[in-house]
Amino acid sequence: MTATNAGWNGTIAPNGTAAFGFTASWTGTNAKPTAFTLNNASCTVA
């Protein structure tokens, strides 16, 4: 997944915040991933 700004909201004011929503659906199995990264850093899969 990648979150990208819209043309009208590309700047966050000093001390401002940003949030985004995510809606998805899935059918079938949902197995635990074998690897996961966030901002190109490896995360522990527990």
C-alpha positions as CSV (number, residue, x, y, z in Angstrom):
1,M,0.0,0.0,0.0
2,T,1.2,3.5,-0.7
3,A,-0.4,6.7,0.6
4,T,0.1,9.8,-1.6
5,N,-1.2,13.3,-1.1
6,A,-3.9,14.8,-3.3
7,G,-3.1,17.9,-5.3
8,W,-4.7,20.2,-2.8
9,N,-3.3,18.8,0.4
10,G,0.5,18.2,-0.2
11,T,1.7,20.4,2.6
12,I,1.4,19.8,6.3
13,A,1.7,23.0,8.5
14,P,4.2,23.0,11.3
15,N,2.8,21.0,14.3
16,G,0.0,19.9,11.9
17,T,-1.2,16.3,11.5
18,A,-2.1,14.1,8.6
19,A,-4.3,11.0,8.5
20,F,-5.7,8.7,5.9
21,G,-8.4,6.1,5.7
22,F,-8.1,2.6,4.3
23,T,-10.9,0.4,3.1
24,A,-10.3,-3.1,1.8
25,S,-11.8,-6.5,1.5
26,W,-10.3,-10.0,1.1
27,T,-11.5,-13.5,0.2
28,G,-9.7,-16.7,0.8
29,T,-6.9,-17.4,3.3
30,N,-5.1,-14.6,5.1
31,A,-1.8,-16.2,6.1
32,K,0.8,-14.4,8.2
33,P,3.4,-12.7,6.0
34,T,6.9,-14.1,5.9
35,A,8.5,-10.6,5.8
36,F,7.3,-7.1,6.5
37,T,8.9,-3.6,6.0
38,L,7.9,-0.1,7.0
39,N,9.8,2.8,5.5
40,N,12.3,0.3,4.1
41,A,13.1,-1.1,7.6
42,S,12.5,-4.7,8.3
43,C,9.9,-5.4,11.0
44,T,9.5,-8.5,13.2
45,V,6.7,-10.8,12.2
46,A,5.2,-12.4,15.3
